């Protein structure tokens, strides 16, 4: 079994200000990886439980040094969130979104081909 996230991981939570994002972020802070930033478009300069929130993953990578993404966004936005994380140079992307349309995930997998995250680090639950 491979370990993708360890004590050196710096996690950005995409969708941190939503209900699921807040819930799971709080549990991670208590017992899991180091959460260094959150992303919610339009919510920059805010904080969620002292965690800085940025508008983009690129900003979170540049300012907080994030190298892993945990995604809690609605299914309609999940594909774009995954591709945004890949564009920002995130190597491990974990999407915990149920019901992502299969065609969206096919588009994501084609998009990720040849990038460092292609084939590894993407864990997606679909219906």
C-alpha positions in Angstrom: 0.0 0.0 0.0 1.3 3.5 -0.9 1.1 6.4 1.5 0.4 9.7 -0.2 -0.2 11.9 2.8 2.1 12.1 5.7 3.4 14.6 8.4 5.1 16.6 5.7 1.9 17.1 3.7 0.4 20.6 3.5 -3.3 20.3 2.7 -5.5 22.8 1.1 -9.3 22.2 1.5 -11.3 23.2 -1.6 -14.8 24.1 -0.4 -13.7 24.8 3.1 -16.5 27.2 3.9 -19.3 24.7 2.9 -21.0 22.4 5.4 -19.0 19.3 4.5 -15.8 21.2 4.1 -16.0 22.7 7.5 -17.1 19.4 9.1 -14.3 17.3 7.7 -11.6 20.1 8.1 -12.3 20.3 11.8 -11.9 16.5 12.1 -8.6 16.6 10.1 -7.3 19.4 12.3 -8.0 17.2 15.4 -6.4 14.0 14.2 -5.1 14.2 10.7 -2.9 16.0 8.2 -1.8 19.6 8.5 -4.4 21.9 7.0 -2.6 25.0 5.8 -5.3 26.7 3.7 -8.8 26.6 2.3 -10.2 27.7 -1.0 -13.6 29.2 -1.7 -13.9 31.6 -4.7 -14.9 35.0 -3.5 -14.0 34.3 0.1 -10.3 35.4 0.2 -9.1 37.2 3.3 -11.5 35.2 5.5 -10.6 32.5 7.9 -12.3 29.3 8.9 -11.3 28.3 12.4 -8.0 30.3 12.0 -7.3 28.6 8.6 -6.7 31.2 5.9 -9.1 31.1 2.9 -8.0 31.9 -0.6 -9.8 32.5 -3.9 -7.8 30.0 -5.9 -5.7 26.9 -5.3 -2.8 28.6 -7.0 -2.9 31.3 -4.3 -3.0 28.7 -1.6 0.0 26.9 -3.1 2.0 30.2 -3.5 1.2 31.7 -0.1 0.6 28.6 2.2 2.8 26.1 0.5 0.0 23.6 -0.1 1.0 20.3 -1.8 -2.1 18.2 -1.3 -5.8 19.0 -2.0 -8.9 17.7 -0.2 -12.0 18.5 -2.2 -15.5 19.0 -0.8 -17.5 20.7 -3.5 -20.9 19.8 -5.1 -20.8 17.3 -8.0 -21.3 20.0 -10.6 -18.1 21.7 -9.6 -15.9 18.7 -8.7 -14.3 18.2 -12.1 -13.2 21.9 -12.3 -11.9 21.7 -8.7 -9.8 18.7 -9.6 -8.4 20.3 -12.7 -7.7 23.6 -10.8 -5.7 21.7 -8.2 -3.7 19.9 -11.0 -3.0 23.3 -12.7 -1.7 24.7 -9.4 0.9 21.9 -9.2 -0.8 19.8 -6.5 0.5 16.2 -6.6 -2.1 14.5 -4.5 -5.8 15.3 -5.0 -8.5 13.6 -3.0 -12.1 14.3 -4.1 -14.7 13.2 -1.6 -17.7 14.1 -3.7 -20.5 11.6 -4.4 -22.4 11.7 -7.7 -19.8 13.3 -10.0 -21.1 12.6 -13.5 -19.1 9.9 -15.2 -18.6 12.1 -18.3 -17.1 14.8 -16.1 -14.6 12.3 -14.7 -13.7 11.1 -18.2 -12.9 14.7 -19.1 -10.8 15.0 -15.9 -8.9 11.8 -16.5 -8.1 13.0 -20.1 -7.0 16.4 -18.7 -4.7 14.8 -16.1 -3.0 12.5 -18.6 0.7 13.4 -18.7 0.5 15.5 -15.5 2.2 14.3 -12.3 -1.2 13.3 -10.8 -2.3 11.2 -13.7 -3.1 7.7 -12.6 -2.2 8.2 -8.9 -3.5 10.3 -6.1 -7.0 10.7 -7.4 -9.6 9.0 -5.3 -13.1 9.7 -6.4 -16.4 8.3 -5.3 -19.0 8.3 -8.1 -22.5 6.9 -8.3 
